[in-house]
Amino acid sequence: MFADKVAIAHKWITAGHSVTFVLRIVGVSRSTYYYQLTHEPKPRTTSGGRPATQYTYTHDGSKVSDEQVKEWIMNAVAGDGFAYGYLKLTYVLKREYQLVINKKKVYRLCKELGILKQQRQIKSKYPRRLARNRDIMAPNQLWEVDIKYGYVHGEDRFFFVRSYIDVFDRQTADYHIGLHCEATEAVDTLKRALWKRRLLDQSVLPVIRSDNGPQFVSLAFESTCEQLGIEHERIPPRTPNMNAHIESFHRLLEDDCLSRYEFESYELAYKAVVDFMDYYNNRRLHSSLHYLPPEFNKQHYETGLTPKTNVKESLRLR
């Protein structure tokens, strides 16, 4: 780098320009300039750095060939170190064979042996937005989501019910019943709920509030919320009161449906949950909604009717 700058400076200085002016322009000191002119650079004998040795020392000063070190590495990989990377293998060599060796050399030896483990893919992380107090004055402003477990006695297995509930009108925007509980299903249910409420093409979408379950902290769910322009907030650990409406709904699901029957098959459990959802959304009287079932939304848009309870107070951290 300095040699290139000195060569440029020398070209302009020999052309008659001021030494001080040229050196200030190229950023080279006067002493460096004259040193480079009077000293020939030494040719490099290697490609860079010290040449690699073919042996390693032990703590008592003995030399161990790299071929022996490679054999020890393979023995470790064939035994308890089958899942170790080069860093842990370095500690194995130090402790079991008293080698004076660093991780860089072990990396090189592992690379020569072709046993380097693939690096883990770093997943995108999304900032966690904590749930906060909100004034809920209309439908589709805040949805709460959670998962409820049911049991099929006749088949001795569990099934899952994932529900999105609108905090304002207490209706389930949509739900999913299945034998698996994966992030992709949470995404599909969310999109279906938005489609049912004709919100997919709207600029303002509901805030989604959830706990810290693996489905809701997953890359699939977070990236979908980001793509749709949805704000996803998560309640702090051990604060189910901040998801009070979905917790209350799932208690009703447990008391009025899941605990009433001993299901002999998954099909019977599925039908019972579907029937309960239809009853809850379309016929059940809600005391907080002036004992109105689906007519509540109609009267809200016509007359401005709001729930009897103070939604803001019910969402306050306790």
C-alpha positions as CSV (number, residue, x, y, z in Angstrom):
1,M,0.0,0.0,0.0
2,F,2.7,2.5,1.0
3,A,4.8,1.3,-2.0
4,D,2.0,2.3,-4.4
5,K,1.6,5.7,-2.8
6,V,5.3,6.3,-2.8
7,A,5.5,5.4,-6.5
8,I,2.7,7.8,-7.3
9,A,4.3,10.5,-5.2
10,H,7.7,9.9,-6.9
11,K,6.2,10.3,-10.3
12,W,4.8,13.7,-9.6
13,I,7.8,14.9,-7.6
14,T,10.2,14.0,-10.5
15,A,7.9,15.9,-12.7
16,G,8.8,19.1,-10.8
17,H,6.0,19.4,-8.2
18,S,6.7,20.3,-4.6
19,V,7.7,17.4,-2.4
20,T,5.7,18.7,0.6
21,F,2.6,19.3,-1.5
22,V,2.6,15.9,-3.2
23,L,3.3,14.0,0.0
24,R,0.5,15.8,1.8
25,I,-1.9,14.9,-1.1
26,V,-1.1,11.2,-1.2
27,G,-0.9,10.9,2.6
28,V,2.7,9.7,3.0
29,S,5.2,11.2,5.5
30,R,8.5,12.5,4.2
31,S,10.5,9.9,6.2
32,T,8.5,7.0,4.7
33,Y,8.9,8.4,1.2
34,Y,12.7,8.6,1.4
35,Y,13.0,5.2,3.2
36,Q,11.0,3.5,0.5
37,L,13.3,5.1,-2.1
38,T,16.5,3.9,-0.5
39,H,15.5,0.4,0.7
40,E,14.6,-2.5,-1.6
41,P,11.6,-4.6,-0.4
42,K,12.5,-8.1,0.7
43,P,10.8,-10.8,-1.4
44,R,8.2,-12.9,0.3
45,T,9.0,-16.6,0.5
46,T,5.5,-17.7,1.6
47,S,2.0,-16.8,0.7
48,G,1.5,-15.1,4.1
49,G,2.2,-15.8,7.7
50,R,4.4,-18.5,9.1
51,P,4.7,-21.7,7.3
52,A,2.5,-24.5,8.7
53,T,4.3,-27.0,10.9
54,Q,3.8,-30.7,10.5
55,Y,3.9,-31.5,14.2
56,T,2.5,-30.3,17.6
57,Y,4.2,-30.1,21.0
58,T,3.0,-31.6,24.2
59,H,3.3,-30.0,27.6
60,D,6.6,-32.0,28.3
61,G,8.1,-30.7,25.1
62,S,7.7,-33.8,23.0
63,K,6.8,-33.6,19.3
64,V,3.7,-35.3,17.9
65,S,3.2,-35.6,14.2
66,D,0.1,-34.1,12.6
67,E,-0.8,-37.6,11.3
68,Q,-1.0,-38.8,14.9
69,V,-3.1,-35.8,15.9
70,K,-5.5,-36.5,13.1
71,E,-5.8,-40.1,14.3
72,W,-6.7,-38.9,17.8
73,I,-9.3,-36.5,16.3
74,M,-10.9,-39.4,14.4
75,N,-10.9,-41.5,17.5
76,A,-12.7,-38.7,19.4
77,V,-15.3,-38.3,16.6
78,A,-15.9,-42.1,16.5
79,G,-16.6,-42.0,20.3
80,D,-18.2,-39.4,22.6
81,G,-17.2,-36.5,20.3
82,F,-19.4,-37.6,17.4
83,A,-21.3,-34.3,17.6
84,Y,-18.3,-32.0,18.5
85,G,-17.1,-29.2,16.4
86,Y,-13.5,-28.2,16.0
87,L,-13.5,-26.0,19.1
88,K,-14.6,-28.8,21.5
89,L,-12.2,-31.2,19.7
90,T,-9.4,-28.7,20.6
91,Y,-10.3,-29.1,24.3
92,V,-10.4,-32.9,24.0
93,L,-6.9,-32.9,22.5
94,K,-5.6,-30.6,25.2
95,R,-7.1,-32.6,28.1
96,E,-6.6,-36.2,26.9
97,Y,-3.3,-35.9,25.1
98,Q,-1.7,-32.8,26.8
99,L,-1.2,-31.1,23.5
100,V,-0.2,-27.5,23.2
101,I,-2.6,-26.7,20.3
102,N,-5.0,-24.0,19.3
103,K,-8.4,-24.0,17.7
104,K,-7.0,-22.7,14.4
105,K,-4.8,-25.7,13.9
106,V,-7.5,-28.1,14.8
107,Y,-9.8,-26.4,12.3
108,R,-7.1,-26.9,9.6
109,L,-6.7,-30.5,10.5
110,C,-10.5,-31.1,10.6
111,K,-10.7,-29.4,7.2
112,E,-8.0,-31.7,5.8
113,L,-9.9,-34.7,7.2
114,G,-13.2,-33.5,5.7
115,I,-15.1,-33.6,9.0
116,L,-15.9,-30.0,9.6
117,K,-19.5,-29.7,10.8
118,Q,-21.8,-27.3,8.8
119,Q,-22.4,-24.0,10.5
120,R,-25.9,-23.5,11.9
121,Q,-28.1,-21.2,9.9
122,I,-28.8,-18.0,11.8
123,K,-32.5,-17.4,11.8
124,S,-33.9,-13.9,11.6
125,K,-34.9,-12.6,14.9
126,Y,-37.8,-10.2,15.4
127,P,-37.9,-7.7,18.2
128,R,-40.3,-8.7,21.0
129,R,-43.2,-6.3,21.4
130,L,-44.7,-6.5,24.9
131,A,-48.4,-6.2,25.4
132,R,-49.6,-2.8,26.5
133,N,-52.8,-1.1,27.7
134,R,-55.1,-0.2,24.8
135,D,-58.5,1.5,24.3
136,I,-60.6,-1.0,22.3
137,M,-63.5,0.9,20.9
138,A,-64.5,-1.2,17.9
139,P,-64.2,-4.7,16.4
140,N,-61.0,-5.9,14.7
141,Q,-58.7,-3.7,16.8
142,L,-57.3,-6.4,19.1
143,W,-57.4,-10.2,18.7
144,E,-56.1,-12.6,21.3
145,V,-54.9,-16.1,20.3
146,D,-54.1,-19.2,22.3
147,I,-54.2,-23.0,22.2
148,K,-56.4,-25.4,24.1
149,Y,-55.8,-29.1,24.5
150,G,-58.5,-31.8,24.3
151,Y,-58.3,-35.5,24.9
152,V,-59.8,-38.4,23.0
153,H,-60.3,-41.2,25.5
154,G,-61.2,-43.9,22.9
155,E,-57.9,-43.3,21.0
156,D,-55.7,-42.2,24.0
157,R,-54.4,-39.1,22.3
158,F,-54.7,-35.3,22.4
159,F,-55.9,-32.8,19.9
160,F,-55.5,-29.1,19.7
161,V,-57.9,-26.1,19.3
162,R,-56.3,-22.8,18.3
163,S,-58.7,-19.8,18.4
164,Y,-58.5,-16.1,17.5
165,I,-61.0,-14.1,19.6
166,D,-61.9,-10.5,19.0
167,V,-61.6,-8.6,22.4
168,F,-64.4,-6.2,21.5
169,D,-67.3,-8.4,20.4
170,R,-66.0,-11.7,22.0
171,Q,-66.5,-13.7,18.8
172,T,-64.0,-16.2,17.5
173,A,-62.7,-14.7,14.2
174,D,-61.6,-18.2,13.3
175,Y,-60.2,-21.4,14.8
176,H,-58.4,-24.6,13.9
177,I,-58.9,-28.1,15.2
178,G,-56.1,-30.7,14.6
179,L,-53.9,-33.4,15.8
180,H,-50.8,-31.2,15.3
181,C,-49.9,-27.8,16.7
182,E,-47.5,-26.1,14.3
183,A,-46.6,-22.6,13.3
184,T,-47.8,-23.0,9.7
185,E,-51.3,-23.8,11.0
186,A,-51.3,-20.7,13.2
187,V,-50.4,-18.7,10.1
188,D,-53.1,-20.3,7.9
189,T,-55.8,-19.7,10.6
190,L,-54.8,-16.1,10.9
191,K,-55.0,-15.5,7.2
192,R,-58.4,-17.3,7.1
193,A,-59.7,-15.1,9.9
194,L,-58.7,-12.0,8.1
195,W,-60.3,-13.2,4.9
196,K,-63.6,-14.1,6.8
197,R,-63.7,-10.6,8.2
198,R,-62.8,-9.0,4.9
199,L,-59.7,-7.4,6.3
200,L,-57.0,-8.7,3.9
201,D,-57.1,-5.6,1.7
202,Q,-57.5,-3.2,4.5
203,S,-54.7,-0.8,5.6
204,V,-55.5,-1.1,9.3
205,L,-55.4,-4.6,10.7
206,P,-55.9,-6.0,14.2
207,V,-53.2,-6.2,16.7
208,I,-52.5,-9.9,17.5
209,R,-51.8,-10.7,21.2
210,S,-50.4,-14.1,22.2
211,D,-48.3,-15.8,24.9
212,N,-44.7,-16.9,24.2
213,G,-45.6,-20.4,22.8
214,P,-43.2,-21.8,20.2
215,Q,-45.8,-21.4,17.4
216,F,-46.1,-17.6,18.1
217,V,-42.4,-16.9,18.4
218,S,-41.5,-18.9,15.3
219,L,-40.0,-17.4,12.2
220,A,-43.0,-18.4,10.1
221,F,-45.5,-16.6,12.3
222,E,-43.4,-13.5,12.9
223,S,-42.5,-13.1,9.2
224,T,-46.1,-13.5,8.2
225,C,-47.2,-10.7,10.6
226,E,-44.5,-8.5,9.2
227,Q,-45.5,-9.2,5.6
228,L,-49.2,-8.5,6.3
229,G,-48.4,-5.4,8.3
230,I,-49.8,-6.8,11.5
231,E,-48.5,-5.8,14.9
232,H,-47.8,-8.9,17.0
233,E,-47.4,-8.4,20.7
234,R,-46.6,-11.0,23.4
235,I,-47.6,-11.0,27.0
236,P,-44.8,-11.3,29.6
237,P,-44.3,-14.7,31.1
238,R,-46.7,-15.8,33.9
239,T,-49.2,-13.0,33.1
240,P,-52.3,-14.9,31.7
241,N,-54.5,-12.0,32.9
242,M,-53.1,-10.0,29.9
243,N,-54.8,-12.6,27.7
244,A,-57.9,-12.7,29.8
245,H,-60.5,-12.9,27.0
246,I,-59.1,-15.9,25.3
247,E,-58.4,-17.6,28.6
248,S,-62.1,-17.0,29.6
249,F,-63.2,-18.4,26.3
250,H,-61.1,-21.5,26.6
251,R,-62.5,-22.0,30.1
252,L,-66.0,-22.1,28.6
253,L,-64.8,-24.4,25.9
254,E,-63.5,-26.8,28.6
255,D,-66.6,-26.6,30.9
256,D,-69.3,-26.6,28.3
257,C,-67.8,-28.9,25.7
258,L,-64.5,-30.8,26.4
259,S,-65.3,-31.9,29.9
260,R,-68.9,-32.9,29.1
261,Y,-68.0,-35.9,27.0
262,E,-65.6,-38.8,26.9
263,F,-64.8,-38.8,23.2
264,E,-64.5,-42.2,21.6
265,S,-62.9,-40.9,18.4
266,Y,-61.2,-37.8,17.0
267,E,-64.1,-37.4,14.6
268,L,-66.6,-37.1,17.5
269,A,-64.4,-34.6,19.3
270,Y,-64.0,-32.6,16.1
271,K,-67.8,-32.4,15.6
272,A,-68.4,-31.4,19.3
273,V,-66.0,-28.5,19.1
274,V,-67.4,-27.3,15.8
275,D,-70.9,-27.4,17.3
276,F,-69.7,-25.5,20.3
277,M,-68.1,-22.8,18.2
278,D,-71.3,-22.3,16.2
279,Y,-73.3,-22.0,19.5
280,Y,-70.8,-19.6,21.0
281,N,-70.6,-17.2,18.1
282,N,-74.3,-17.3,17.0
283,R,-76.5,-18.2,19.9
284,R,-74.8,-17.8,23.3
285,L,-75.9,-14.8,25.3
286,H,-73.0,-12.7,26.6
287,S,-73.6,-10.7,29.7
288,S,-70.9,-8.2,28.8
289,L,-72.6,-7.6,25.5
290,H,-76.0,-6.7,27.0
291,Y,-77.1,-10.4,26.6
292,L,-76.9,-10.2,22.9
293,P,-75.5,-12.9,20.6
294,P,-74.7,-11.9,17.0
295,E,-77.1,-8.9,17.1
296,F,-74.5,-7.0,19.1
297,N,-72.3,-6.1,16.2
298,K,-75.3,-4.9,14.2
299,Q,-76.4,-2.6,17.0
300,H,-72.8,-1.4,17.6
301,Y,-72.6,-0.1,14.0
302,E,-76.1,1.3,14.0
303,T,-76.3,2.9,17.4
304,G,-72.7,2.9,18.8
305,L,-73.5,0.3,21.4
306,T,-70.4,-0.8,23.4
307,P,-69.7,-3.7,25.8
308,K,-70.9,-3.2,29.4
309,T,-67.4,-3.8,30.8
310,N,-64.6,-1.3,30.4
311,V,-62.3,-3.0,27.9
312,K,-59.4,-0.7,28.8
313,E,-59.6,-1.6,32.5
314,S,-59.9,-5.3,31.7
315,L,-56.6,-5.1,29.8
316,R,-54.7,-3.4,32.4
317,L,-51.6,-5.1,33.9
318,R,-52.3,-6.5,37.3
